[in-house]
Amino acid sequence: MKEQLIWGKLIMFIKVTKAAKMLDVHRDTILNYIKRGTIKGRQLPGGHWRVEESSVSAILNKPIDQEAAEIVAGLF
């Protein structure tokens, strides 16, 4: 995990693979999320990507909407 000071805020960055494990998705899904703006990330000079940990945490802490809850409830 790397830290970077951006506009006076300390931002924690994690690797794409760690973000994928946290969200239980494929690493390509994380890259798609970055491209769509779902999560924030930065590309390093060597071409690798890092993801803002707060973006991933926000998704994990986001409450499920009612429609999605009903769909999930219907599966069990």
C-alpha positions in Angstrom: 0.0 0.0 0.0 1.4 3.4 -1.0 0.4 6.8 0.3 0.4 10.0 -1.7 -0.4 13.5 -0.7 -2.8 15.0 -3.2 -4.3 18.5 -2.7 -3.5 18.3 1.0 -5.2 14.9 1.5 -3.3 11.7 2.2 -4.6 9.1 -0.3 -3.9 5.4 0.1 -3.3 3.4 -3.1 -3.6 -0.4 -3.4 -2.8 -2.8 -6.3 -5.5 -3.8 -8.7 -5.2 -7.4 -7.6 -5.8 -6.5 -4.0 -8.9 -4.4 -4.9 -10.2 -7.3 -6.9 -9.8 -9.6 -3.9 -11.5 -7.1 -1.7 -14.5 -6.9 -4.0 -14.4 -10.6 -5.1 -14.2 -9.7 -8.8 -11.6 -10.3 -11.6 -8.8 -7.8 -12.0 -10.2 -6.9 -15.4 -13.4 -5.8 -13.7 -11.4 -3.4 -11.5 -9.8 -1.9 -14.6 -13.3 -1.5 -16.2 -14.5 0.2 -13.0 -11.6 2.7 -13.3 -12.3 3.4 -16.9 -16.1 4.0 -16.1 -15.2 6.1 -13.1 -16.8 3.7 -10.6 -13.6 3.7 -8.6 -10.6 6.1 -8.7 -7.3 4.9 -9.9 -4.0 6.1 -11.3 -1.7 4.7 -13.9 1.9 4.6 -13.0 4.7 5.5 -15.6 5.4 1.8 -16.1 1.8 1.2 -17.1 0.6 -0.5 -13.9 -2.5 0.8 -12.1 -3.1 1.6 -8.5 -6.6 2.1 -7.0 -7.6 4.5 -4.2 -8.4 2.3 -1.2 -11.2 4.7 -0.2 -13.0 4.0 -3.5 -13.0 0.3 -2.8 -14.1 0.8 0.8 -17.0 3.1 -0.4 -18.3 0.2 -2.6 -18.0 -2.3 0.2 -19.9 0.0 2.6 -22.5 1.1 0.1 -26.0 -0.1 1.1 -27.7 -2.4 -1.3 -30.7 -0.8 -3.0 -34.2 -2.3 -2.5 -34.5 -3.8 -6.0 -31.2 -5.6 -5.7 -32.1 -6.8 -2.2 -35.3 -8.4 -3.5 -33.4 -10.1 -6.3 -30.9 -11.5 -3.9 -33.7 -12.6 -1.5 -35.4 -14.4 -4.3 -32.3 -16.5 -5.0 -32.3 -18.1 -1.5 
